[in-house]
Amino acid sequence: MIDAILNLLFPVACVLCGSQVCERRWGAACPDCWSLLAPLEPPFCPQCGEPAAAIEGLCGACRKGEYAFDLARSAFLFNDTLREIIHHLKYSDRVSLAQMLGKLLKQCLDREPFTGDTIIPVPLHRAREGDRGFNQAELIARQLGLPVDSRLLRRRKNTPSQTGLSRNERQRNLAGAFEVRAGPKLPRTVIVVDDVYTTGSTMHEIARTLKRAGAERVEVLTVARVIRDVQARAGMEVSS
């Protein structure tokens, strides 16, 4: 009844296909468009979550110890539908999309072997968050049902866009970008949450920062995962 009244007074059109969204729980996208998301399913590397046609044990990067985090999982592949949903959330102020993204991400959290009990959203630099008005990672994290500490980690460098940069270039770009704020003792195991995992450079730098401050285990959870060969073929507006 409430949805019917709200739809009559304030109709919502799907940001992807333009059809009317009849139930507010879907946010600014309709159920048909949400159904176009592509779940990320095994096989993938048990540490970094990199999808592979067939894999036994760790992937090459994890065997070489290239990542400081201990576990990474993503709920969906970064297909065109999810890219547009995240774009509307971040750049069109459609914050209602974060609620459904968070609920979908919680299914991944519950399914995969996460052990952390404190969530840290990937922080934006204060200038960027001020311009946007919110941090999309924090909005998504608030839906996961665990304590969220959005002040523990600070982004002290307003790094330029990482679109088109190689993994090594991204790592140089991010060196020293984060710091842990002084305060209560850091939890032993934390879950870092963001919208998109691209090369892992952001998560690697965050994990290094947290471990230097005393964390023993850093786990990573993101809504979307960019597949490396797809990323190489197309410039994508993602940074993690």
KAZIGI-V213610 format. One record per residue. N is the residue number from 1. PHI is phi as a letter, one per 30 degrees, with the letter a starting at -180 (none if undefined). OMEGA is omega as a letter, one per 30 degrees, with the letter a starting at -180 (NA if undefined). BURIAL is I if it has 24 or more other ideal C-beta (glycine too) atoms within 12 Angstrom, else O. Layout:
n phi omega burial
N PHI OMEGA BURIAL
N PHI OMEGA BURIAL
This chain:
n phi omega burial
1 none a O
2 d l O
3 d a O
4 d a O
5 d l O
6 d l O
7 d l O
8 d a O
9 d a O
10 b a O
11 d l O
12 c l I
13 c l O
14 e a I
15 d a I
16 c a I
17 c l O
18 i l O
19 d a O
20 d l O
21 c a I
22 d l O
23 c a O
24 d a O
25 d l O
26 d a I
27 i a I
28 c l I
29 b a I
30 d a I
31 e a O
32 d l O
33 d l I
34 e a I
35 d l O
36 d l O
37 d a I
38 c l I
39 e l I
40 d a I
41 b l O
42 e g O
43 d l O
44 a a I
45 d a I
46 d l O
47 c a I
48 d l I
49 i l I
50 d l I
51 d l I
52 a l I
53 d l O
54 a a O
55 b l O
56 b a O
57 i a O
58 d l O
59 d a I
60 e a O
61 d a I
62 d l I
63 d l O
64 d l O
65 i a O
66 d a I
67 c l I
68 d l I
69 d a I
70 c a I
71 a l I
72 b l I
73 b l I
74 b a I
75 d a I
76 b l I
77 d a I
78 d l I
79 d a I
80 d a O
81 d a I
82 d l I
83 e a I
84 d l I
85 d a I
86 d l I
87 d a I
88 d l I
89 d a I
90 d a I
91 c l O
92 c l O
93 i l O
94 c a I
95 d l I
96 d l I
97 d a I
98 d a I
99 d l I
100 d l I
101 e l I
102 d l I
103 d l I
104 d l I
105 d l I
106 d l I
107 d l O
108 d l I
109 e a I
110 d a O
111 d a O
112 c a I
113 d l O
114 d l I
115 b a O
116 d l I
117 b l O
118 b a I
119 c l I
120 c l I
121 d l I
122 d a I
123 d l I
124 c l I
125 d a I
126 e l O
127 d a O
128 d l I
129 d l O
130 d l O
131 d a O
132 d a O
133 j a O
134 a l I
135 c a I
136 d l I
137 d l I
138 d l I
139 e l I
140 d a I
141 d a I
142 d a I
143 c a I
144 c l I
145 i l O
146 b l I
147 e a O
148 c l I
149 c a I
150 c a I
151 c a O
152 d a I
153 c a I
154 b l I
155 c a I
156 c l O
157 c l O
158 d a O
159 d l I
160 d l O
161 e a O
162 c l I
163 e l O
164 i a O
165 d l I
166 d l O
167 d l I
168 d l O
169 d l O
170 d a I
171 d l I
172 d l O
173 d a I
174 c a I
175 e l O
176 i a O
177 d a I
178 b l I
179 b l O
180 c a I
181 d l O
182 d a O
183 l l O
184 e a O
185 e a O
186 d l I
187 e a I
188 d a O
189 b a I
190 b l I
191 c l I
192 c a I
193 c l I
194 b a I
195 d a I
196 b l I
197 c a I
198 c l I
199 c a I
200 j a I
201 d l I
202 d a I
203 d l I
204 d a I
205 d l I
206 d a I
207 d l I
208 e a I
209 d a I
210 d a I
211 d l I
212 d a O
213 d l I
214 k l O
215 d l I
216 c a O
217 b l I
218 b l I
219 c a I
220 b l I
221 b l I
222 b l I
223 d a I
224 b l I
225 b l I
226 d l I
227 d a I
228 e a I
229 d l O
230 d l O
231 d a I
232 d a O
233 d a O
234 b l O
235 d a O
236 b a I
237 d l O
238 b a I
239 b a I
240 d NA I
